[in-house]
């Protein structure tokens, strides 16, 4: 009885309840079945009866077909199709070589038949798709952007200090991913993330926490599928007392991240959590809006309402907003190369110094982007050591 109660509580509180949905839901994945899979599952019995009736009529009654002739297999889709990934047994290089070889042979044959100049023929790419941009599976090829960041940070000179009244803008899910959430409740996760954020901004009077917006139709869907979003379990709702079993698997799902952001903002807006702010102002994004949290009030800030999907560009908007209040500096807490490049690009439009913080737990670095009168960018780095107890 205890196991049944636990299962019912799990389905009603965490996972999508498959028994309350008009569509077919995979219990193991917590996801709706695609239309083609749903069609095959719902029609499986009728398809089987049709095959049985045909067998009886053509092989037993009329002898139209031989009794021992093999039956054609009906490849009906099931929930297992939702986990199938397109893979290659051979390595990427072998797949590319095979594609190039076949296309190269066709190009040579056409060139000889039509008496074309082979230099013109070979000026075109051999592959069916540009291998510099795509993988053999057809997905976008990822680049090592950290190389650009290292190049920009090369030969830095140290900055002596950072102003105490500077703003701290924290990158989207960086704090969330730094939490080891296995066997923790969502309440514990909320407390841990808030404490980490307050520690990051201990020198600041204002702290901005900017999250991504996870849209259903997005250019980043390919990356999310590659990270395992289709195989992760979808939570229908989140509460403080719910315990997390697989934290990394939970974060693979975009719907889970959206619900987690909603829960965090709601939890931080409570009076008990706002008492931890100790006079600090927090600006936190949730979908297109931005909420302003203090010890006394919780309100929505219209000036920071934004439709950007990526937190990278939205962080620049927060920096511009803070600089208009006469601030001394803005510190970005981010390891993302995109954030650093955006700071370099928009440094001339923000009337205060921009710092990008990165590094390890025991050693941090602050890169200051300063635009000189000659138009060249000059970067400084301030190194410090931090110790945890």
Kinemage of the C-alpha trace (Angstrom):
@kinemage 1
@onewidth
@group {chain A} dominant
@subgroup {mainchain}
@vectorlist {calphas} color= white
{ca unk a 1} P 0.000 0.000 0.000
{ca unk a 2} L 2.886 2.344 0.767
{ca unk a 3} L 4.406 1.734 -2.682
{ca unk a 4} L 1.065 2.440 -4.371
{ca unk a 5} L 0.678 5.672 -2.405
{ca unk a 6} L 4.223 6.710 -3.328
{ca unk a 7} L 3.574 5.992 -7.023
{ca unk a 8} L 0.320 7.976 -7.053
{ca unk a 9} L 1.976 10.903 -5.276
{ca unk a 10} L 4.837 10.876 -7.782
{ca unk a 11} L 2.497 10.888 -10.789
{ca unk a 12} L 0.265 13.627 -9.398
{ca unk a 13} L 2.985 15.893 -8.050
{ca unk a 14} L 6.021 15.461 -10.286
{ca unk a 15} L 5.429 13.611 -13.523
{ca unk a 16} L 2.711 14.123 -16.073
{ca unk a 17} L -0.207 11.918 -15.044
{ca unk a 18} L -0.875 9.647 -18.056
{ca unk a 19} L -4.354 8.724 -16.791
{ca unk a 20} L -5.685 12.315 -16.837
{ca unk a 21} L -4.537 13.149 -20.366
{ca unk a 22} L -6.615 12.598 -23.497
{ca unk a 23} L -3.431 11.862 -25.442
{ca unk a 24} L -1.021 8.981 -24.925
{ca unk a 25} L 1.764 9.688 -22.433
{ca unk a 26} L 4.878 7.603 -21.826
{ca unk a 27} L 5.105 6.857 -18.088
{ca unk a 28} L 8.871 6.384 -18.187
{ca unk a 29} L 9.511 9.640 -20.096
{ca unk a 30} L 6.559 11.750 -19.006
{ca unk a 31} L 6.171 12.945 -22.612
{ca unk a 32} L 3.337 12.940 -25.120
{ca unk a 33} L 3.630 10.464 -27.969
{ca unk a 34} L 4.123 11.977 -31.457
{ca unk a 35} L 1.082 11.825 -33.799
{ca unk a 36} L 2.450 8.929 -35.893
{ca unk a 37} L 3.327 6.871 -32.803
{ca unk a 38} L -0.057 7.644 -31.227
{ca unk a 39} L -1.822 6.514 -34.414
{ca unk a 40} L 0.007 3.161 -34.510
{ca unk a 41} L -0.570 2.467 -30.814
{ca unk a 42} L -4.294 3.238 -30.951
{ca unk a 43} L -4.817 1.281 -34.191
{ca unk a 44} L -2.592 -1.703 -33.278
{ca unk a 45} L -5.514 -3.984 -32.379
{ca unk a 46} L -7.470 -3.160 -35.538
{ca unk a 47} L -4.372 -3.615 -37.695
{ca unk a 48} L -3.748 -7.004 -36.087
{ca unk a 49} L -7.348 -8.100 -36.691
{ca unk a 50} L -7.103 -7.017 -40.322
{ca unk a 51} L -3.925 -9.091 -40.813
{ca unk a 52} L -5.586 -12.108 -39.094
{ca unk a 53} L -8.688 -11.825 -41.292
{ca unk a 54} L -6.570 -11.599 -44.435
{ca unk a 55} L -4.579 -14.661 -43.330
{ca unk a 56} L -7.746 -16.725 -42.859
{ca unk a 57} L -9.330 -15.657 -46.147
{ca unk a 58} L -6.286 -15.973 -48.420
{ca unk a 59} L -4.576 -19.017 -46.868
{ca unk a 60} L -7.271 -21.124 -45.231
{ca unk a 61} L -10.440 -20.409 -47.180
{ca unk a 62} L -9.293 -19.763 -50.760
{ca unk a 63} L -5.658 -20.939 -50.856
{ca unk a 64} L -4.836 -17.720 -52.702
{ca unk a 65} L -1.516 -17.668 -50.869
{ca unk a 66} L 0.574 -20.505 -49.565
{ca unk a 67} L 0.021 -21.399 -45.911
{ca unk a 68} L 3.742 -21.376 -45.121
{ca unk a 69} L 4.538 -18.168 -46.973
{ca unk a 70} L 6.113 -15.630 -44.572
{ca unk a 71} L 3.899 -12.863 -43.262
{ca unk a 72} L 4.928 -9.305 -43.945
{ca unk a 73} L 6.012 -7.641 -40.716
{ca unk a 74} L 4.053 -4.540 -39.743
{ca unk a 75} L 6.524 -2.027 -38.360
{ca unk a 76} L 4.298 -0.138 -35.935
{ca unk a 77} L 5.833 2.636 -33.886
{ca unk a 78} L 5.815 2.402 -30.089
{ca unk a 79} L 7.055 4.552 -27.204
{ca unk a 80} L 10.533 3.104 -27.773
{ca unk a 81} L 10.731 5.136 -31.003
{ca unk a 82} L 10.911 8.286 -28.850
{ca unk a 83} L 14.360 7.187 -27.633
{ca unk a 84} L 15.830 6.257 -31.023
{ca unk a 85} L 18.709 8.477 -32.073
{ca unk a 86} L 20.283 8.635 -35.501
{ca unk a 87} L 23.785 7.271 -35.129
{ca unk a 88} L 26.565 6.002 -37.363
{ca unk a 89} L 28.438 2.804 -36.679
{ca unk a 90} L 31.464 4.123 -38.525
{ca unk a 91} L 33.299 7.201 -37.405
{ca unk a 92} L 32.477 10.606 -38.805
{ca unk a 93} L 35.627 10.623 -40.909
{ca unk a 94} L 34.681 7.335 -42.589
{ca unk a 95} L 31.168 8.588 -43.352
{ca unk a 96} L 32.575 11.803 -44.839
{ca unk a 97} L 35.127 9.870 -46.885
{ca unk a 98} L 32.459 7.553 -48.294
{ca unk a 99} L 30.178 10.451 -49.257
{ca unk a 100} L 33.048 12.378 -50.826
{ca unk a 101} L 34.256 9.319 -52.759
{ca unk a 102} L 30.871 8.607 -54.356
{ca unk a 103} L 30.256 12.230 -55.276
{ca unk a 104} L 33.820 12.619 -56.568
{ca unk a 105} L 33.320 9.664 -58.930
{ca unk a 106} L 30.109 11.193 -60.297
{ca unk a 107} L 31.786 14.569 -60.797
{ca unk a 108} L 34.707 12.982 -62.692
{ca unk a 109} L 32.319 11.005 -64.902
{ca unk a 110} L 30.204 14.056 -65.704
{ca unk a 111} L 33.312 16.173 -66.334
{ca unk a 112} L 34.744 13.690 -68.815
{ca unk a 113} L 31.433 13.123 -70.593
{ca unk a 114} L 30.682 16.818 -71.053
{ca unk a 115} L 34.336 17.782 -71.587
{ca unk a 116} L 34.403 20.216 -68.683
{ca unk a 117} L 37.510 21.796 -67.230
{ca unk a 118} L 38.371 19.704 -64.130
{ca unk a 119} L 39.629 22.808 -62.341
{ca unk a 120} L 36.102 24.235 -62.528
{ca unk a 121} L 34.571 20.914 -61.509
{ca unk a 122} L 36.790 20.549 -58.449
{ca unk a 123} L 36.176 24.145 -57.380
{ca unk a 124} L 32.891 22.923 -55.861
{ca unk a 125} L 32.710 21.034 -52.578
{ca unk a 126} L 32.675 17.245 -52.729
{ca unk a 127} L 30.351 16.556 -49.801
{ca unk a 128} L 26.579 16.581 -49.976
{ca unk a 129} L 26.675 19.191 -47.216
{ca unk a 130} L 29.488 21.544 -46.110
{ca unk a 131} L 31.431 19.489 -43.545
{ca unk a 132} L 32.803 22.651 -41.941
{ca unk a 133} L 29.261 23.596 -40.887
{ca unk a 134} L 27.466 20.270 -40.403
{ca unk a 135} L 28.101 16.748 -39.117
{ca unk a 136} L 27.306 13.594 -41.154
{ca unk a 137} L 24.063 13.341 -39.138
{ca unk a 138} L 23.009 16.718 -40.556
{ca unk a 139} L 23.280 18.634 -37.266
{ca unk a 140} L 25.114 21.919 -36.845
{ca unk a 141} L 28.798 21.443 -36.060
{ca unk a 142} L 29.891 23.004 -32.785
{ca unk a 143} L 33.022 25.122 -32.588
{ca unk a 144} L 35.498 25.638 -29.746
{ca unk a 145} L 34.553 29.204 -28.833
{ca unk a 146} L 36.792 29.130 -25.768
{ca unk a 147} L 39.759 29.571 -28.134
{ca unk a 148} L 38.490 33.063 -28.986
{ca unk a 149} L 38.136 33.931 -25.291
{ca unk a 150} L 41.702 32.835 -24.575
{ca unk a 151} L 42.924 34.950 -27.477
{ca unk a 152} L 41.130 38.040 -26.181
{ca unk a 153} L 42.410 37.491 -22.644
{ca unk a 154} L 46.013 37.017 -23.701
{ca unk a 155} L 48.708 39.314 -22.240
{ca unk a 156} L 46.510 40.984 -19.617
{ca unk a 157} L 47.678 43.407 -16.940
{ca unk a 158} L 46.047 43.384 -13.468
{ca unk a 159} L 43.457 45.864 -12.228
{ca unk a 160} L 43.972 46.962 -8.656
{ca unk a 161} L 40.379 46.912 -7.369
{ca unk a 162} L 36.669 46.937 -8.181
{ca unk a 163} L 34.256 49.473 -6.677
{ca unk a 164} L 32.111 48.223 -3.805
{ca unk a 165} L 28.887 49.741 -5.178
{ca unk a 166} L 29.125 47.972 -8.519
{ca unk a 167} L 26.322 45.807 -9.914
{ca unk a 168} L 26.614 42.045 -10.322
{ca unk a 169} L 24.865 40.355 -13.255
{ca unk a 170} L 24.843 36.561 -12.977
{ca unk a 171} L 24.624 34.346 -16.035
{ca unk a 172} L 21.377 32.358 -16.503
{ca unk a 173} L 21.802 28.694 -15.495
{ca unk a 174} L 25.438 28.919 -14.333
{ca unk a 175} L 24.425 28.858 -10.668
{ca unk a 176} L 21.780 26.195 -11.265
{ca unk a 177} L 24.240 23.843 -12.941
{ca unk a 178} L 26.774 24.344 -10.136
{ca unk a 179} L 24.369 22.767 -7.645
{ca unk a 180} L 24.601 19.046 -6.897
{ca unk a 181} L 20.865 18.495 -6.622
{ca unk a 182} L 20.668 14.714 -6.285
{ca unk a 183} L 18.567 13.697 -3.254
{ca unk a 184} L 17.857 17.367 -2.447
{ca unk a 185} L 14.397 18.887 -2.242
{ca unk a 186} L 13.489 21.791 -4.479
{ca unk a 187} L 13.374 23.934 -1.367
{ca unk a 188} L 16.993 23.038 -0.613
{ca unk a 189} L 17.945 23.810 -4.221
{ca unk a 190} L 16.276 27.225 -3.992
{ca unk a 191} L 18.126 28.057 -0.770
{ca unk a 192} L 21.460 26.880 -2.171
{ca unk a 193} L 21.157 28.889 -5.408
{ca unk a 194} L 20.123 32.059 -3.563
{ca unk a 195} L 23.000 31.717 -1.079
{ca unk a 196} L 25.480 31.180 -3.923
{ca unk a 197} L 24.162 34.259 -5.733
{ca unk a 198} L 24.422 36.428 -2.609
{ca unk a 199} L 27.985 35.210 -2.092
{ca unk a 200} L 28.899 36.071 -5.678
{ca unk a 201} L 27.530 39.602 -5.220
{ca unk a 202} L 28.858 40.236 -1.709
{ca unk a 203} L 30.570 43.445 -2.903
{ca unk a 204} L 27.506 44.797 -4.758
{ca unk a 205} L 24.408 46.693 -3.745
{ca unk a 206} L 22.485 45.289 -6.704
{ca unk a 207} L 22.347 41.792 -8.153
{ca unk a 208} L 20.716 40.755 -11.437
{ca unk a 209} L 19.987 37.080 -12.162
{ca unk a 210} L 19.137 36.615 -15.835
{ca unk a 211} L 17.618 33.381 -17.143
{ca unk a 212} L 17.052 32.106 -20.662
{ca unk a 213} L 13.561 31.846 -22.131
{ca unk a 214} L 12.886 28.286 -23.318
{ca unk a 215} L 10.567 28.632 -26.297
{ca unk a 216} L 8.906 25.620 -27.877
{ca unk a 217} L 10.060 26.625 -31.371
{ca unk a 218} L 13.676 27.716 -31.126
{ca unk a 219} L 16.879 27.699 -33.149
{ca unk a 220} L 18.492 25.909 -30.181
{ca unk a 221} L 16.187 22.867 -30.348
{ca unk a 222} L 18.884 20.861 -32.136
{ca unk a 223} L 21.346 21.452 -29.291
{ca unk a 224} L 18.725 20.565 -26.702
{ca unk a 225} L 17.915 17.280 -28.417
{ca unk a 226} L 21.634 16.449 -28.534
{ca unk a 227} L 21.815 17.045 -24.769
{ca unk a 228} L 19.086 14.453 -24.163
{ca unk a 229} L 15.969 16.619 -23.800
{ca unk a 230} L 13.774 13.990 -25.479
{ca unk a 231} L 14.859 11.228 -23.095
{ca unk a 232} L 14.402 13.201 -19.876
{ca unk a 233} L 11.386 13.081 -17.569
{ca unk a 234} L 9.023 16.056 -17.654
{ca unk a 235} L 7.730 17.353 -14.295
{ca unk a 236} L 4.173 18.706 -14.295
{ca unk a 237} L 4.700 20.859 -11.195
{ca unk a 238} L 7.362 21.659 -8.596
{ca unk a 239} L 6.978 22.108 -4.835
{ca unk a 240} L 9.494 22.761 -2.043
{ca unk a 241} L 9.077 19.341 -0.450
{ca unk a 242} L 9.508 17.309 -3.651
{ca unk a 243} L 12.793 15.407 -3.685
{ca unk a 244} L 15.034 15.183 -6.755
{ca unk a 245} L 16.491 11.830 -7.770
{ca unk a 246} L 18.301 12.655 -11.022
{ca unk a 247} L 19.281 16.326 -11.103
{ca unk a 248} L 21.238 16.303 -14.385
{ca unk a 249} L 18.475 14.397 -16.140
{ca unk a 250} L 15.959 16.911 -14.787
{ca unk a 251} L 17.927 19.841 -16.262
{ca unk a 252} L 18.020 18.252 -19.732
{ca unk a 253} L 14.347 19.049 -20.211
{ca unk a 254} L 13.477 22.607 -21.291
{ca unk a 255} L 9.999 22.425 -19.734
{ca unk a 256} L 11.572 21.440 -16.415
{ca unk a 257} L 13.903 24.451 -16.591
{ca unk a 258} L 10.974 26.771 -17.248
{ca unk a 259} L 9.043 25.394 -14.270
{ca unk a 260} L 12.184 25.543 -12.113
{ca unk a 261} L 12.694 29.245 -12.952
{ca unk a 262} L 9.045 29.953 -12.068
{ca unk a 263} L 9.468 28.106 -8.775
{ca unk a 264} L 12.719 29.894 -7.880
{ca unk a 265} L 11.303 33.362 -8.529
{ca unk a 266} L 8.153 32.522 -6.586
{ca unk a 267} L 10.148 31.096 -3.679
{ca unk a 268} L 12.585 34.021 -3.544
{ca unk a 269} L 9.636 36.417 -3.501
{ca unk a 270} L 8.462 34.987 -0.164
{ca unk a 271} L 9.037 37.086 2.945
{ca unk a 272} L 11.307 34.492 4.591
{ca unk a 273} L 13.692 34.461 1.608
{ca unk a 274} L 13.712 38.237 1.163
{ca unk a 275} L 15.013 38.619 4.701
{ca unk a 276} L 18.347 37.212 3.448
{ca unk a 277} L 18.886 40.144 1.088
{ca unk a 278} L 20.225 42.401 3.847
{ca unk a 279} L 19.528 45.638 1.996
{ca unk a 280} L 20.524 44.301 -1.428
{ca unk a 281} L 18.299 44.754 -4.490
{ca unk a 282} L 17.689 41.701 -6.696
{ca unk a 283} L 16.433 41.850 -10.269
{ca unk a 284} L 15.472 38.411 -11.573
{ca unk a 285} L 13.970 37.548 -14.962
{ca unk a 286} L 11.096 35.156 -15.534
{ca unk a 287} L 9.967 34.718 -19.135
{ca unk a 288} L 9.681 38.218 -20.673
{ca unk a 289} L 9.270 40.122 -17.406
{ca unk a 290} L 11.729 41.148 -14.690
{ca unk a 291} L 10.906 41.273 -10.994
{ca unk a 292} L 12.515 43.599 -8.472
{ca unk a 293} L 12.952 42.035 -5.013
{ca unk a 294} L 13.896 43.838 -1.823
{ca unk a 295} L 13.334 43.113 1.853
{ca unk a 296} L 10.194 45.260 1.758
{ca unk a 297} L 8.623 44.878 -1.694
{ca unk a 298} L 8.188 42.643 -4.739
{ca unk a 299} L 7.277 44.418 -7.959
{ca unk a 300} L 7.537 44.046 -11.727
{ca unk a 301} L 9.946 46.389 -13.517
{ca unk a 302} L 8.627 47.519 -16.897
{ca unk a 303} L 11.945 49.030 -18.025
{ca unk a 304} L 13.552 45.583 -18.154
{ca unk a 305} L 10.739 43.759 -19.951
{ca unk a 306} L 12.383 41.954 -22.841
{ca unk a 307} L 11.544 39.426 -25.557
{ca unk a 308} L 15.107 38.112 -25.972
{ca unk a 309} L 15.366 34.339 -25.815
{ca unk a 310} L 19.066 34.257 -24.908
{ca unk a 311} L 20.266 35.554 -21.556
{ca unk a 312} L 23.567 36.615 -23.169
{ca unk a 313} L 22.061 39.634 -24.927
{ca unk a 314} L 19.571 40.300 -22.142
{ca unk a 315} L 22.429 40.765 -19.683
{ca unk a 316} L 23.660 43.713 -21.763
{ca unk a 317} L 20.210 45.315 -21.391
{ca unk a 318} L 20.510 45.009 -17.603
{ca unk a 319} L 23.981 46.565 -17.716
{ca unk a 320} L 22.700 49.553 -19.693
{ca unk a 321} L 19.785 49.946 -17.273
{ca unk a 322} L 22.080 49.966 -14.256
{ca unk a 323} L 24.597 52.352 -15.847
{ca unk a 324} L 21.877 54.987 -16.333
{ca unk a 325} L 21.516 55.229 -12.541
{ca unk a 326} L 25.074 56.555 -12.203
{ca unk a 327} L 26.736 53.297 -11.233
{ca unk a 328} L 30.481 52.843 -10.901
{ca unk a 329} L 30.886 49.449 -12.633
{ca unk a 330} L 29.072 46.305 -13.792
{ca unk a 331} L 30.450 42.800 -13.156
{ca unk a 332} L 29.279 39.870 -15.293
{ca unk a 333} L 29.578 36.499 -13.558
{ca unk a 334} L 29.876 34.224 -16.573
{ca unk a 335} L 32.220 31.684 -18.187
{ca unk a 336} L 30.461 32.036 -21.549
{ca unk a 337} L 32.601 33.320 -24.400
{ca unk a 338} L 29.520 34.919 -25.975
{ca unk a 339} L 29.063 37.176 -22.943
{ca unk a 340} L 32.679 38.345 -23.100
{ca unk a 341} L 32.440 39.103 -26.827
{ca unk a 342} L 29.177 41.001 -26.314
{ca unk a 343} L 30.807 43.073 -23.572
{ca unk a 344} L 33.628 43.959 -25.964
{ca unk a 345} L 31.135 44.911 -28.669
{ca unk a 346} L 28.821 47.030 -26.488
{ca unk a 347} L 31.418 48.542 -24.150
{ca unk a 348} L 31.189 51.900 -25.941
{ca unk a 349} L 27.429 52.062 -25.304
{ca unk a 350} L 27.645 51.422 -21.552
{ca unk a 351} L 28.945 54.538 -19.726
{ca unk a 352} L 30.718 52.585 -16.989
{ca unk a 353} L 33.450 49.910 -16.796
{ca unk a 354} L 32.414 46.349 -17.631
{ca unk a 355} L 34.064 43.425 -15.852
{ca unk a 356} L 33.708 39.739 -16.687
{ca unk a 357} L 34.405 37.358 -13.844
{ca unk a 358} L 35.599 33.841 -14.533
{ca unk a 359} L 37.919 31.255 -13.039
{ca unk a 360} L 37.780 28.444 -10.484
{ca unk a 361} L 36.577 28.203 -6.888
{ca unk a 362} L 39.981 29.149 -5.468
{ca unk a 363} L 41.134 31.582 -8.145
{ca unk a 364} L 38.998 34.173 -9.911
{ca unk a 365} L 39.787 36.691 -12.630
{ca unk a 366} L 38.121 39.990 -13.519
{ca unk a 367} L 38.573 41.153 -17.120
{ca unk a 368} L 37.960 44.857 -17.654
{ca unk a 369} L 37.029 45.942 -21.174
{ca unk a 370} L 38.074 49.556 -21.830
{ca unk a 371} L 37.732 51.316 -25.177
{ca unk a 372} L 40.675 53.639 -25.806
{ca unk a 373} L 40.431 56.910 -27.833
{ca unk a 374} L 42.239 55.259 -30.759
{ca unk a 375} L 39.407 52.737 -31.049
{ca unk a 376} L 41.450 49.761 -29.838
{ca unk a 377} L 40.233 47.529 -27.062
{ca unk a 378} L 42.435 47.124 -24.050
{ca unk a 379} L 41.799 44.383 -21.487
{ca unk a 380} L 43.012 44.202 -17.907
{ca unk a 381} L 42.673 41.314 -15.522
{ca unk a 382} L 42.379 41.442 -11.760
{ca unk a 383} L 43.318 38.185 -10.033
{ca unk a 384} L 42.197 37.240 -6.547
{ca unk a 385} L 42.086 34.156 -4.384
{ca unk a 386} L 38.996 32.906 -2.605
{ca unk a 387} L 38.820 30.243 0.032
{ca unk a 388} L 35.785 28.209 1.056
{ca unk a 389} L 35.147 26.974 4.557
